[in-house]
Amino acid sequence: MGRRIVLLVTSPRLPAGLLTAEAWDLVRTHRVCAAVGNPQAEALRAVGIGVAPAAPVAESLLREASAHATVVWLSGPDGDEALARDLGLRLARNPGLAELELMYGSWDPPGARLLDVVAVMERLVAPGGDPWLSRQASAENEQAHQNFARYLLEEAYEAYDAICAGNMDALREELGDVLLQVVLHAKLGAAPGDEGGFAIDDVAGDLIDKLVRRNPHVFGGVEVKDLDEITANWERIKRSEKARTSLMDGIALSQPALSLAAEVLSKAESADPELARPAAPVAAEQRAAMEAELGDRLFSLVGQARATGLDAEAVLRRVVLDLMDELRHEESAPPRQ
């Protein structure tokens, strides 16, 4: 029988001992070796499988293969790439020594690298990590969330810019920066002694519960006829969750005044169909001209505001906030007889 060396590679992000059936058959049948401290080795020993300690060098495994015909090497968390490369070169020069085989005993599930993101953040904010970040995120800093709030907004804008530019490479990077902010704020929320605190698993768990709850046609067996019914279900469930008393509740007041105005008008139209004015279909060329004209008018208004010492953003925001107050007052007023 020919000599064989099997490099058994497993995911360091899954519990040790969680292997495929093929991998279990392999380690039960053949000689198994691993470096000292390998977590997979400890898991196998716990169920009665012998694992011999060995140095992660090619010569050691070649000796084991010579003595036992087939030897299984439990790769470490980093995959032992240097060992695999060295073995590959040795066997390429002298293929008669042994056959080299790579087997995956487990794989990273989708999203596994998110665990690494959390681990890296833990290291950064811990003592001995990044001094500036750990100081800003310390439990004694009651303004920790506020200190980083503007970065969350900036990164979201940069991701939006990448989307508008159609730059997928930039979008990939900027989404990572947004993710950094999410993980960071979750870490800040888990500060020791923080009453009402939360951790990243709480954030993820709340999101999962929300998505499942608001999509009963996917997770609850509810039958729907079309997209309109799906949207209506989402809004109905959302209203029952939030227990809001006004259509104006839940609107992000910190968003730019122009988008705030658009959202308030949209909410008002949903409550009063008479306010809704369906857009008449227009040709693409006509639409482009209308957009250019509207852009020029808006830009001109901003210029006029600057010339008179006014802040166009603040002026529009004040008008929209006043309108929201009026709408809330109308909602709370007794119905007309």
C-alpha positions in Angstrom: 0.0 0.0 0.0 1.3 3.5 -0.9 2.1 6.0 1.8 -0.4 8.9 2.1 -0.4 12.2 4.1 -3.8 13.8 4.5 -3.9 17.4 5.6 -7.2 17.9 7.4 -8.2 21.5 7.3 -11.0 22.8 9.5 -12.6 26.2 10.2 -11.3 27.9 13.3 -14.6 29.7 13.6 -16.6 26.5 14.2 -16.5 24.5 17.5 -13.6 22.0 17.6 -14.8 18.5 16.8 -17.5 19.6 14.4 -16.4 17.6 11.4 -17.9 16.0 8.3 -18.8 12.3 8.3 -15.9 11.7 5.9 -13.5 13.4 8.2 -14.7 11.4 11.2 -14.3 8.2 9.3 -10.7 9.2 8.4 -9.6 10.0 11.9 -11.2 6.9 13.4 -9.3 4.7 10.9 -5.8 6.1 10.5 -2.9 7.5 12.5 -3.6 11.1 13.5 -1.0 13.7 14.4 -1.2 17.4 15.4 0.9 20.1 16.9 0.8 20.6 20.7 -2.2 22.7 21.7 -4.3 22.0 18.6 -7.9 22.5 19.6 -9.1 19.8 17.2 -6.7 17.3 18.8 -8.2 18.0 22.3 -11.7 17.5 20.9 -10.8 14.2 19.3 -9.0 12.9 22.4 -12.1 13.7 24.4 -14.1 11.1 22.4 -11.4 8.5 22.6 -9.4 9.1 19.4 -5.7 9.0 19.8 -3.8 12.0 18.5 0.0 11.9 18.5 1.9 15.2 19.1 4.2 16.0 16.3 6.2 18.9 15.0 4.6 20.8 12.0 7.5 20.0 9.7 7.6 17.9 6.5 10.2 15.4 7.7 8.1 14.5 10.7 5.0 13.7 8.7 7.1 11.7 6.1 8.4 9.5 8.9 4.9 9.0 10.2 3.7 8.0 6.8 6.5 5.6 6.4 5.6 3.9 9.6 1.8 3.9 9.3 1.1 4.1 5.6 -1.6 6.8 6.1 -1.2 9.7 8.5 -3.7 12.5 9.1 -2.4 15.9 10.0 -4.8 18.1 11.9 -4.0 21.6 10.6 -3.9 24.5 12.9 -6.3 27.5 12.9 -4.2 29.2 10.1 -4.2 26.1 7.9 -0.5 25.4 8.3 0.2 26.8 4.8 4.0 26.7 5.3 3.9 23.0 6.1 1.7 22.3 3.1 4.0 24.2 0.8 7.1 22.5 2.1 5.4 19.0 1.8 4.3 19.9 -1.8 7.8 20.9 -2.8 9.4 17.8 -1.3 6.9 15.4 -2.9 7.1 17.2 -6.3 10.8 16.5 -6.3 10.4 12.9 -5.0 6.8 11.7 -5.6 7.6 8.2 -4.5 7.8 9.3 -0.8 4.1 9.6 -0.4 0.9 11.0 -1.8 -0.4 14.3 -0.5 -4.1 14.9 0.0 -6.1 17.9 1.2 -9.4 17.3 2.9 -11.7 19.9 4.4 -13.3 18.7 7.6 -15.4 21.8 8.0 -16.0 25.1 6.2 -16.6 28.6 7.2 -20.4 29.3 7.1 -21.5 32.5 5.3 -20.8 35.5 7.6 -18.0 33.7 9.5 -15.6 36.6 9.1 -18.0 38.7 11.1 -16.8 36.8 14.1 -13.3 38.0 13.3 -14.5 41.6 13.1 -15.9 41.3 16.6 -12.7 39.8 17.8 -10.6 42.5 16.3 -12.8 45.2 17.8 -12.4 43.5 21.2 -8.7 43.7 20.8 -8.6 47.3 19.7 -10.6 48.7 22.6 -9.0 46.4 25.3 -6.1 47.5 27.4 -3.0 47.4 25.3 -5.0 48.0 22.1 -5.4 51.2 20.3 -4.9 54.0 22.9 -7.1 56.6 21.3 -9.9 54.2 20.6 -9.8 52.5 24.0 -9.8 55.9 25.7 -12.8 57.1 23.7 -14.6 53.8 24.4 -13.8 53.5 28.0 -16.6 52.8 30.5 -15.8 56.1 32.3 -16.5 58.0 29.1 -20.3 58.8 29.3 -20.1 60.5 25.9 -18.7 57.5 24.0 -21.5 57.0 21.6 -21.7 60.7 20.9 -18.0 60.9 20.3 -18.3 58.5 17.4 -21.7 59.5 16.1 -20.4 61.8 13.3 -18.2 59.0 12.0 -21.3 56.8 11.5 -22.9 59.5 9.5 -19.8 60.2 7.4 -19.3 56.6 6.6 -22.9 56.2 5.5 -22.6 59.2 3.2 -19.4 57.8 1.7 -21.1 54.4 1.1 -24.0 56.3 -0.6 -21.5 58.2 -2.8 -20.0 54.9 -3.9 -23.4 53.6 -4.8 -24.3 56.7 -6.8 -20.9 56.5 -8.6 -21.5 52.8 -9.4 -18.0 52.1 -7.9 -18.3 48.5 -6.5 -14.7 48.5 -5.2 -15.3 51.7 -3.2 -18.7 50.4 -2.0 -17.1 47.2 -0.7 -14.6 49.3 1.3 -17.2 51.8 2.6 -19.6 49.1 3.7 -16.8 47.8 5.8 -16.4 51.2 7.3 -20.1 51.3 8.1 -19.8 47.8 9.6 -16.9 49.0 11.8 -19.2 51.7 13.2 -22.0 49.2 13.9 -19.6 46.8 15.7 -18.0 49.7 17.6 -21.2 51.1 18.9 -22.3 47.6 19.9 -19.1 47.3 21.9 -19.7 50.7 23.5 -23.2 49.5 24.4 -21.7 46.5 26.2 -19.6 48.6 28.6 -19.4 47.1 32.1 -21.9 48.7 34.4 -23.9 50.3 31.6 -27.5 50.1 32.7 -29.6 49.0 29.7 -26.5 48.0 27.8 -26.4 45.7 24.9 -23.9 43.6 22.9 -23.4 42.8 19.3 -25.4 39.6 19.7 -28.3 41.6 21.1 -28.2 43.9 18.0 -28.1 40.9 15.7 -30.8 39.0 17.6 -33.2 42.0 17.5 -32.7 42.4 13.8 -33.4 38.7 13.2 -36.6 38.8 15.3 -37.7 41.9 13.4 -37.1 40.4 9.9 -38.9 37.2 10.8 -41.8 39.0 12.5 -42.3 41.4 9.6 -42.2 38.8 6.9 -44.9 36.3 7.8 -45.3 35.4 4.2 -41.7 33.9 4.3 -41.5 32.6 7.9 -45.1 32.3 9.1 -47.0 30.6 6.3 -49.2 33.7 5.6 -50.4 33.8 2.0 -50.2 37.1 0.1 -51.4 38.0 -3.4 -48.9 40.7 -4.4 -46.2 43.1 -3.3 -48.7 45.7 -2.1 -50.1 43.2 0.4 -46.5 42.4 1.6 -45.9 46.1 2.1 -49.2 46.6 3.9 -48.4 43.7 6.2 -44.9 45.1 7.0 -46.4 48.5 7.8 -49.2 47.0 9.9 -46.8 44.9 12.0 -44.4 47.8 12.3 -47.2 50.0 13.7 -48.2 47.3 16.2 -44.6 47.0 17.4 -43.9 50.7 17.8 -47.3 51.7 19.3 -46.9 55.1 17.7 -49.6 57.7 18.0 -48.7 59.8 15.0 -47.6 59.3 11.4 -44.8 61.7 12.2 -43.4 59.4 14.9 -40.3 57.5 13.9 -39.1 60.0 11.2 -35.4 60.7 11.5 -35.2 64.4 12.3 -31.4 64.6 11.8 -31.6 63.7 8.1 -31.0 66.6 5.6 -33.9 69.0 5.4 -34.8 68.2 1.8 -35.1 64.5 2.4 -37.0 65.2 5.7 -39.5 67.3 3.7 -39.9 64.5 1.2 -40.5 61.9 3.9 -43.0 64.1 5.8 -45.0 64.7 2.6 -45.0 61.0 1.8 -46.3 60.2 5.3 -49.0 62.9 5.0 -50.1 61.6 1.6 -50.4 58.0 3.0 -52.9 59.3 5.6 -54.8 61.6 3.2 -55.1 60.3 -0.3 -56.4 63.7 -1.5 -52.9 65.0 -0.9 -51.4 62.4 -3.2 -50.8 63.6 -6.8 -49.9 60.7 -9.0 -47.1 61.8 -11.4 -48.1 62.0 -15.0 -45.9 59.9 -17.2 -43.3 62.0 -19.1 -40.8 61.1 -21.7 -37.2 60.6 -20.7 -36.0 63.8 -22.4 -38.7 65.9 -20.8 -37.9 64.4 -17.4 -34.3 65.3 -17.8 -35.2 68.8 -18.6 -37.5 69.0 -15.6 -34.8 67.7 -13.3 -32.3 70.2 -14.7 -34.8 73.1 -14.2 -35.6 71.9 -10.6 -32.0 71.7 -9.8 -31.3 75.2 -11.1 -34.2 76.6 -9.0 -33.1 74.9 -5.8 -29.5 76.0 -6.4 -30.7 79.5 -7.0 -32.7 79.5 -3.8 -29.7 78.4 -1.8 -27.7 81.2 -3.4 -30.3 83.8 -2.5 -30.4 82.5 1.1 -26.6 82.9 1.3 -26.8 86.4 -0.2 -29.2 87.5 2.6 -27.3 85.7 5.4 -29.8 82.9 5.8 -29.2 79.2 6.2 -31.3 77.4 3.6 -31.0 74.1 5.3 -32.1 75.5 8.7 -35.0 77.5 7.1 -36.4 74.5 5.3 -35.9 72.3 8.5 -37.8 74.8 10.6 -40.7 74.9 8.1 -40.9 71.1 8.0 -40.8 70.8 11.7 -43.6 73.3 12.0 -45.6 71.3 9.5 -45.0 68.1 11.5 -46.4 69.9 14.6 -49.5 71.0 12.6 -50.1 67.4 11.4 -49.7 66.1 14.9 -52.2 68.6 16.2 -54.7 67.7 13.4 -54.3 64.0 14.3 -55.1 64.6 18.0 -58.0 67.0 17.3 -61.5 65.5 17.7 -63.2 64.5 14.4 -65.3 67.1 12.8 -69.1 66.7 13.0 
